[in-house]
Amino acid sequence: MSLTAEAPGFLEVYSNGCVKRFAPEIALASSESSNGCNSKDIIIDPSKPVTARLFLPPHPPSSSSHKKFPVLVYFHGGGFCIGSTTWLGYHKFLSDFSLASQSIVLSVDYRLAPEHRLPTAYEDCYSSLDWLHNQTGSEPWLDEADLSRVFLSGDSAGGNIAHHVAMKAMEKNAREEIRIIIKGILPIHPYFGSEKRTEKEEAEIAGEDVRMNDMFWRLSIPDGSNRDYYGCNFEMCESESERKWCEFPAVEVYVAGMDFLKERGEMYAEFLKKKGVKEVKLVEAKGEQHVFHVFYPESEATRLLQTQMTQFIHTH
């Protein structure tokens, strides 16, 4: 048995198909958190399984214009192969965001590659919208949820997932098969790619970032596919709603100035604009690295990101 792929400290994949994951520090859900924001773990689909962590602010909404909390559905990053809503960085970031934005947050744990290659993550994460609708009236924590104001977000691979879940929701909405209204998506340092390299990728072709990037795509896309698979290359994402891009939700794309994937985020924003999406904004955190908010959830840059996301939510 030989090691065929490795993300040091996080993932090892062996020739016999064995996959070992090593989680960093994790956080337990709690109804007695230090910041007052409650959290609990729930099951979205026990047959797969798909689980999630739900965050609830301590006080009811104070705004007279919105009687209930908006809902942020969040998808963690990790190249589709690692990551969890239980990781301390995600728990801290989303707990603080729920409190600061006065939003209910549903953070989804989808099945991971290479055991479950794409499009499994898209299907699992879309099922969280069905769960939201079906649990209304039976899940007490959703009593104050405004399902006409649902937002999708996620970092890295999770930003990619947010796009594809929004695409599927748009198609189902066109067929009147969805009862959740997505008002906007907020991809953070979104993880996309293509067979054609960006300038930065070409310049660093022998570097660790490019190697790791290629490895995660190799492990996550379907066997026989390449980086022009629609889940990787957004330009290949055709849909029956191709002529309905004007109905796509408002988008605020966050990029980091020192991020290897910054160009991909910029390209994604330009792609949406050219498709005719009515509202697309690009926001850069200068001098910051990829998913800094997960590794430094209490930094000034993270607080600014939370403020920017809050402003987006409360203006839509």
VEXDREN-2710 file (C-alpha; in Angstrom, 1 decimal):
% VEXDREN-2710
k/r/px/py/pz
1/MET/0.0/0.0/0.0
2/SER/1.5/3.3/-1.1
3/LEU/0.6/6.9/-0.5
4/THR/-0.8/8.4/-3.7
5/ALA/-2.0/11.9/-2.5
6/GLU/-1.3/14.0/0.5
7/ALA/-2.3/17.3/2.1
8/PRO/0.2/17.3/5.0
9/GLY/-1.6/17.5/8.3
10/PHE/-5.1/17.1/6.7
11/LEU/-5.3/14.2/4.2
12/GLU/-3.6/11.0/3.1
13/VAL/-4.9/8.8/0.2
14/TYR/-3.5/5.4/-0.4
15/SER/-3.3/3.1/-3.4
16/ASN/-5.8/0.6/-2.0
17/GLY/-8.4/3.4/-1.7
18/CYS/-8.0/4.0/2.0
19/VAL/-8.4/7.7/3.0
20/LYS/-7.2/9.1/6.3
21/ARG/-8.2/12.6/7.4
22/PHE/-6.7/14.5/10.3
23/ALA/-8.9/17.3/11.7
24/PRO/-7.5/20.4/13.4
25/GLU/-9.0/21.5/16.7
26/ILE/-12.8/21.1/16.7
27/ALA/-15.6/22.8/18.5
28/LEU/-18.7/21.2/20.0
29/ALA/-22.1/22.7/19.4
30/SER/-23.4/24.5/22.5
31/SER/-26.4/26.3/23.8
32/GLU/-24.1/28.2/26.3
33/SER/-21.5/29.8/24.1
34/SER/-19.4/32.7/25.4
35/ASN/-20.8/35.1/22.8
36/GLY/-24.4/34.2/23.5
37/CYS/-25.0/32.6/20.1
38/ASN/-26.5/29.1/20.4
39/SER/-25.6/26.2/18.1
40/LYS/-26.7/22.6/17.7
41/ASP/-26.0/19.8/15.3
42/ILE/-28.8/18.5/13.1
43/ILE/-29.3/15.7/10.5
44/ILE/-30.3/16.8/7.0
45/ASP/-30.3/13.3/5.4
46/PRO/-29.5/10.3/7.6
47/SER/-29.3/7.9/4.6
48/LYS/-26.1/9.5/3.2
49/PRO/-25.4/11.0/5.8
50/VAL/-25.6/14.8/5.5
51/THR/-25.4/16.8/8.7
52/ALA/-25.2/20.5/9.6
53/ARG/-24.7/22.9/12.4
54/LEU/-27.3/25.4/13.1
55/PHE/-26.5/28.8/14.7
56/LEU/-29.2/31.0/16.3
57/PRO/-28.6/34.5/17.6
58/PRO/-29.7/35.2/21.2
59/HIS/-32.3/37.8/20.6
60/PRO/-35.2/38.3/18.1
61/PRO/-34.7/40.7/15.2
62/SER/-35.1/44.4/16.3
63/SER/-35.7/45.8/12.8
64/SER/-39.3/46.7/12.1
65/SER/-38.9/46.1/8.4
66/HIS/-38.0/42.4/8.8
67/LYS/-39.8/40.6/11.5
68/LYS/-37.7/37.4/11.2
69/PHE/-34.1/36.5/10.9
70/PRO/-32.5/36.1/7.4
71/VAL/-30.9/32.7/6.8
72/LEU/-27.3/32.1/5.6
73/VAL/-26.6/28.6/4.3
74/TYR/-22.8/28.1/4.5
75/PHE/-20.7/25.5/2.8
76/HIS/-17.2/24.9/4.1
77/GLY/-14.0/24.7/2.0
78/GLY/-11.3/22.1/1.7
79/GLY/-10.9/21.3/-2.0
80/PHE/-14.1/19.0/-1.7
81/CYS/-11.8/16.6/0.2
82/ILE/-11.4/17.9/3.7
83/GLY/-13.1/20.3/6.1
84/SER/-16.0/20.3/8.4
85/THR/-18.4/22.6/10.1
86/THR/-17.0/21.3/13.4
87/TRP/-13.6/22.7/12.8
88/LEU/-12.9/25.4/15.4
89/GLY/-12.2/28.1/12.8
90/TYR/-15.5/27.6/11.0
91/HIS/-17.5/27.3/14.3
92/LYS/-16.0/30.6/15.6
93/PHE/-16.4/32.5/12.4
94/LEU/-20.0/31.5/11.9
95/SER/-21.0/31.9/15.5
96/ASP/-19.7/35.4/15.5
97/PHE/-21.2/36.1/12.2
98/SER/-24.6/34.9/13.3
99/LEU/-24.5/37.2/16.2
100/ALA/-23.1/40.2/14.3
101/SER/-25.5/39.9/11.4
102/GLN/-28.5/38.8/13.4
103/SER/-28.9/35.8/11.0
104/ILE/-29.7/32.2/11.4
105/VAL/-26.8/30.2/9.9
106/LEU/-27.0/26.6/8.6
107/SER/-23.5/25.3/8.1
108/VAL/-23.6/22.1/6.0
109/ASP/-21.3/19.0/6.3
110/TYR/-21.5/17.3/2.8
111/ARG/-19.9/14.1/1.8
112/LEU/-16.3/14.4/0.7
113/ALA/-14.1/13.2/-2.2
114/PRO/-12.4/11.1/-3.2
115/GLU/-14.9/8.6/-1.7
116/HIS/-17.8/10.8/-3.0
117/ARG/-16.7/12.7/-6.1
118/LEU/-18.6/15.6/-7.7
119/PRO/-21.4/16.3/-8.2
120/THR/-22.2/14.6/-4.8
121/ALA/-21.3/17.8/-2.9
122/TYR/-23.7/19.8/-5.0
123/GLU/-26.5/17.4/-4.4
124/ASP/-25.9/17.1/-0.7
125/CYS/-25.7/20.9/-0.3
126/TYR/-28.8/21.5/-2.3
127/SER/-30.7/19.1/0.0
128/SER/-30.1/21.6/2.8
129/LEU/-32.6/23.9/1.1
130/ASP/-35.2/21.1/1.0
131/TRP/-34.5/20.5/4.7
132/LEU/-35.0/24.2/5.5
133/HIS/-38.4/24.1/3.8
134/ASN/-39.5/20.8/5.2
135/GLN/-38.5/21.6/8.8
136/THR/-40.4/24.9/9.0
137/GLY/-43.0/24.4/11.7
138/SER/-41.3/21.4/13.3
139/GLU/-37.8/22.8/14.1
140/PRO/-38.2/25.4/16.8
141/TRP/-35.0/27.2/15.9
142/LEU/-36.5/28.0/12.5
143/ASP/-39.6/29.7/14.0
144/GLU/-37.9/33.0/13.5
145/ALA/-36.4/32.2/10.1
146/ASP/-37.5/34.3/7.1
147/LEU/-37.3/31.8/4.2
148/SER/-37.9/34.6/1.7
149/ARG/-34.5/36.0/2.6
150/VAL/-32.1/33.0/2.2
151/PHE/-28.4/33.6/1.3
152/LEU/-25.8/31.1/0.2
153/SER/-22.1/31.4/1.1
154/GLY/-19.0/29.4/1.5
155/ASP/-15.3/29.6/1.2
156/SER/-13.0/28.1/-1.4
157/ALA/-14.7/24.9/-2.5
158/GLY/-17.7/26.1/-0.6
159/GLY/-17.9/29.2/-2.7
160/ASN/-17.9/27.0/-5.7
161/ILE/-20.7/25.0/-4.2
162/ALA/-22.7/28.1/-3.4
163/HIS/-22.6/29.0/-7.2
164/HIS/-23.8/25.5/-8.2
165/VAL/-26.5/25.3/-5.6
166/ALA/-27.8/28.7/-6.8
167/MET/-27.8/27.4/-10.4
168/LYS/-29.9/24.4/-9.4
169/ALA/-32.2/26.6/-7.4
170/MET/-32.6/28.9/-10.4
171/GLU/-33.6/26.0/-12.6
172/LYS/-36.0/24.6/-10.1
173/ASN/-37.5/28.0/-9.6
174/ALA/-38.1/28.2/-13.3
175/ARG/-40.1/25.0/-13.1
176/GLU/-41.8/26.2/-9.8
177/GLU/-40.2/23.3/-7.9
178/ILE/-38.6/25.4/-5.2
179/ARG/-40.2/27.3/-2.3
180/ILE/-37.0/28.9/-0.9
181/ILE/-36.1/32.4/-2.1
182/ILE/-32.4/32.9/-2.5
183/LYS/-31.7/36.6/-2.3
184/GLY/-28.0/36.5/-2.8
185/ILE/-24.8/34.5/-2.8
186/LEU/-21.5/35.5/-1.1
187/PRO/-18.6/33.3/-2.3
188/ILE/-15.4/33.8/-0.3
189/HIS/-12.2/33.1/-2.2
190/PRO/-14.1/30.7/-4.6
191/TYR/-12.3/27.6/-5.9
192/PHE/-12.6/27.2/-9.6
193/GLY/-10.2/26.1/-12.3
194/SER/-9.7/25.0/-15.9
195/GLU/-7.3/23.2/-18.2
196/LYS/-6.0/26.6/-19.3
197/ARG/-3.8/28.1/-16.6
198/THR/-4.0/31.6/-15.2
199/GLU/-1.0/33.8/-15.4
200/LYS/-0.2/33.2/-11.7
201/GLU/-0.6/29.5/-12.2
202/GLU/1.8/29.5/-15.1
203/ALA/4.3/31.5/-13.2
204/GLU/4.2/29.1/-10.2
205/ILE/3.6/25.9/-12.2
206/ALA/6.3/24.0/-10.1
207/GLY/5.1/25.5/-6.8
208/GLU/3.3/23.9/-3.9
209/ASP/0.1/25.9/-4.5
210/VAL/-0.3/24.6/-8.1
211/ARG/0.6/21.0/-7.1
212/MET/-2.0/21.0/-4.2
213/ASN/-4.6/22.7/-6.4
214/ASP/-4.2/20.0/-9.1
215/MET/-4.3/17.2/-6.6
216/PHE/-7.6/18.3/-5.0
217/TRP/-9.2/18.6/-8.5
218/ARG/-7.8/15.2/-9.5
219/LEU/-9.4/13.7/-6.3
220/SER/-12.7/15.4/-6.6
221/ILE/-13.8/15.5/-10.2
222/PRO/-15.4/12.4/-11.8
223/ASP/-13.0/9.7/-13.1
224/GLY/-12.2/10.4/-16.7
225/SER/-12.8/14.2/-16.4
226/ASN/-10.3/17.0/-16.5
227/ARG/-10.3/20.6/-15.1
228/ASP/-12.8/21.6/-17.8
229/TYR/-15.4/19.6/-16.0
230/TYR/-18.4/21.9/-15.4
231/GLY/-18.0/21.8/-11.6
232/CYS/-14.4/23.1/-12.0
233/ASN/-14.7/25.4/-15.0
234/PHE/-17.7/27.7/-14.6
235/GLU/-17.6/28.6/-18.3
236/MET/-18.6/25.0/-19.1
237/CYS/-21.7/25.2/-16.9
238/GLU/-24.5/25.1/-19.3
239/SER/-28.1/24.9/-18.0
240/GLU/-31.7/25.0/-19.1
241/SER/-31.7/28.5/-17.6
242/GLU/-29.0/29.7/-19.9
243/ARG/-31.2/32.6/-21.0
244/LYS/-32.3/33.5/-17.4
245/TRP/-29.1/34.8/-16.0
246/CYS/-30.9/38.1/-15.3
247/GLU/-32.8/36.1/-12.6
248/PHE/-29.6/34.9/-10.9
249/PRO/-29.4/36.3/-7.3
250/ALA/-27.2/39.3/-6.4
251/VAL/-23.6/38.3/-5.9
252/GLU/-20.8/39.7/-3.8
253/VAL/-17.5/37.9/-4.5
254/TYR/-14.7/38.1/-1.9
255/VAL/-11.1/37.7/-2.9
256/ALA/-7.8/38.0/-0.9
257/GLY/-4.9/40.0/-2.2
258/MET/-2.3/37.4/-1.5
259/ASP/-4.4/34.4/-2.5
260/PHE/-3.2/32.0/-5.2
261/LEU/-6.9/31.8/-6.4
262/LYS/-7.5/35.6/-6.5
263/GLU/-7.5/35.6/-10.4
264/ARG/-10.2/32.9/-10.4
265/GLY/-12.5/34.9/-8.2
266/GLU/-12.0/38.0/-10.5
267/MET/-12.7/35.9/-13.5
268/TYR/-15.8/34.5/-11.9
269/ALA/-17.2/37.9/-11.2
270/GLU/-16.5/39.0/-14.8
271/PHE/-18.2/35.9/-16.1
272/LEU/-21.4/36.6/-14.2
273/LYS/-21.4/40.2/-15.4
274/LYS/-21.0/39.2/-19.0
275/LYS/-23.9/36.6/-18.6
276/GLY/-26.2/39.5/-17.5
277/VAL/-26.4/38.9/-13.8
278/LYS/-27.9/42.2/-12.6
279/GLU/-25.8/42.8/-9.5
280/VAL/-22.2/41.6/-9.1
281/LYS/-19.6/43.1/-6.8
282/LEU/-16.0/42.2/-6.2
283/VAL/-14.5/42.9/-2.8
284/GLU/-10.8/42.5/-2.1
285/ALA/-9.1/42.0/1.3
286/LYS/-5.7/43.4/0.4
287/GLY/-2.7/41.7/1.9
288/GLU/-4.6/38.7/3.1
289/GLN/-4.2/35.0/2.3
290/HIS/-6.6/32.3/1.2
291/VAL/-9.4/31.6/3.7
292/PHE/-7.8/33.8/6.4
293/HIS/-11.1/34.0/8.2
294/VAL/-10.9/30.3/9.0
295/PHE/-7.4/30.4/10.4
296/TYR/-7.7/33.8/12.1
297/PRO/-11.4/34.1/13.0
298/GLU/-10.8/37.0/15.4
299/SER/-8.5/39.1/13.2
300/GLU/-9.4/42.7/12.1
301/ALA/-9.7/41.4/8.5
302/THR/-12.2/38.8/9.5
303/ARG/-14.3/41.3/11.4
304/LEU/-14.3/43.5/8.3
305/LEU/-15.4/40.5/6.2
306/GLN/-18.2/39.9/8.6
307/THR/-19.3/43.5/8.4
308/GLN/-19.2/43.5/4.6
309/MET/-21.3/40.3/4.5
310/THR/-23.8/41.7/7.1
311/GLN/-24.2/44.9/5.0
312/PHE/-24.9/42.8/1.9
313/ILE/-27.5/40.7/3.6
314/HIS/-29.3/43.6/5.2
315/THR/-29.5/45.6/2.0
316/HIS/-31.1/42.7/0.1
END
